[in-house]
């Protein structure tokens, strides 16, 4: 039976570390995260079956740190060798959740040069440059993957390695420039010790070789890869997702048709002589549209030159509406490319009319739909994105691309997609709330974009398209629908004038005419209802 409404789980002990406290589930948050990262087994000290790190459970790790603090009188630091202390754990001191680490008194003044935990700040690594080697042993077997899982952190580290010293120097510079936190710095340093201790002149590190060992260390793969790229020793050998997608979509086609369809799709993606590359969404849509036809023709033919005009007409007769139009456009692109490159003698899609697409009348959003979307967003970033779409008709891509330099709070002006607009009260309020949250959450970030998250705060790129839309997933009033509704509202309030819409929102003539026609139709419908 499910717990009644308002029920609160009483305080209890954690099944992992036995600590007492108020939490949900059977494990405290720290033990839950520890169990996600480590496999279960018999602990080498307490003999309980628990998730183990280096053969010991989390409770024994906490006890070993406490023993170090009692014996040395100093907080545990990364410089302590934990293995002897873990083997000496005999008795276990229970504790309350969140109190096993000694933080020190908050009223004690912090000494100059000490961090927030009262420890002396670690000095930066000494300056280093790329090691100079006049000769190196040529590689006997090129391409043999390295197994970094065999690295023993107690026996194999080489602090005197010049490559490790250079990597640490570059990592410190990137950390200062990008605003990396202490945890990220330590994770990257731990990964560099594993990767660069055995490194020698002439060696390269492949991206595919570092993914599994760094995940086992729970280190940041992306941040470590940035340091290795700065050292110019990283080879990105990952297979692009486009290759897997293309191979899957071409599966089942005849050999000749598959070869030419692949060349055509790659030309769309990469461009060619007198051919500009197309957007990735267009590349996907075109191949998805022609795939059913190519599968049907592959049962009878082996090469595109065998396909006739009657075959094309017979296939498009089975399609209707937007699907027919999209398929014809993609087929004309395919056979136009084939005719241009001498693959076919005649274009079978020539003089087959695609037809004009009749747009439906755009409808405004209902007030309850907008209200549900406003109630669905929780984060300051999502509220700001919603305000930009609803007040300024900003696209999701334009919101992602906004930078701090595009905001002029003093003059209350905002530059979106190259167009400077006055800032309304709602946008101003949401913007101030987001900037305050951003400053408190990531005070040292160097990302110039206005909207950032936990990942992009450590780099300089924009947030993903999914991240900016995920809080409105499943709602009727999405960012795109709010943008459309704002432009339609402008046409309804100020009249269906395409020139006005083009000037206010920077629309091209066809899009402005479409909004004007929709507004004119809605106004005519409203006038007819008043006359009845």
Order of alpha helices (4+ residues) and beta strands (2+ residues): beta-beta-alpha-beta-beta-alpha-alpha-alpha-alpha-beta-alpha-alpha-beta-alpha-alpha-alpha-alpha-alpha-alpha-alpha-alpha-beta-beta-beta-alpha-alpha-alpha-alpha-alpha
